[in-house]
Amino acid sequence: MKVLIDPHTLQRALERGASEEEIRQVIFKGKAQEAKYGRFGKSMTFGFNRDRNGKYYKQKKVVVYYVQEIENLVTVTVYVFYGTWEE
């Protein structure tokens, strides 16, 4: 199945601190996340170990919501959270 990353989704993801490659990793390897309105969600935690907006964070969690079409997965939105998670 082909992953189509909506340009607006990618722009917002980059602003929030997630890359296109991270989005793809989450979709293919991430943990299922609850979603609404016929959408699917997956999340994955990445090492971060640096400052963001003046505060140090050990990890970041990327959550991707998408819809499944006949031959494609199309991203709807991407959220990025910073902190520390036990996985």
Stockholm file with secondary structure:
# STOCKHOLM 1.0

chainA/1-87         MKVLIDPHTLQRALERGASEEEIRQVIFKGKAQEAKYGRFGKSMTFGFNRDRNGKYYKQKKVVVYYVQEIENLVTVTVYVFYGTWEE
#=GR chainA/1-87 SS CEEECCHHHHHHHHHHTCCHHHHHHHHHHCEEECCCTTCEEEEEEEEEEEEETTEEEEEEEEEEEEEECSSEEEEEEEEEEEECCCC
#=GC SS_cons        CEEECCHHHHHHHHHHTCCHHHHHHHHHHCEEECCCTTCEEEEEEEEEEEEETTEEEEEEEEEEEEEECSSEEEEEEEEEEEECCCC
//
